[in-house]
Amino acid sequence: MKVYLKQLFQAEQFDGSNEMIDKYELIDAGTMLGTHHSPELYLTGSGKVDVGDWIATGVNGEHWAIADDIFKKTYVELPVIPENVACLIKQDKEWDYNLGMAFDDAFSGYIWKSGVGEWIIAHSDTFARAWLDGDVMGEQA
């Protein structure tokens, strides 16, 4: 049997707001009974959505609901890294560096921007995860 890694996707926790109901075009079972925004909301093709559930968006724009407890057991958020560290990752990958070469540069002090090497050393697990899985950019290091 082969093992696969799921591609990245975006997810948003459903808060019950009218904005999210409209954004995801949720079907309100209450409208069938003459009321609006009953507790019975459904995502087309995915079933009932409760406040606290997650609505995921796939690569083709499709949406599906994931119960909060399942989401928390199954998925982790991408690491947030400083903007200049993200730039370094992008640059190193364009130059065909591998992760080991990037760590070597950080430990030997060959990083082009002050503070980046120190950040990589202090956050090595986060840096490796960002290198391998992608990242979300934050502030400068």
Secondary structure, 3 states (H helix, E strand, C coil): CCCCCCCCCEEEECCCCHHHHHHCCCEEHHHHHCCCCCCCEEECCCEEECCCCEEEECCCCCEEEECHHHHHHHCCCCCEECHHHHHHHHHHHHCCCCHHHHHHHHHHCCCCCCCHHHHHHHCHHHHHHHHHHCCEECCCC
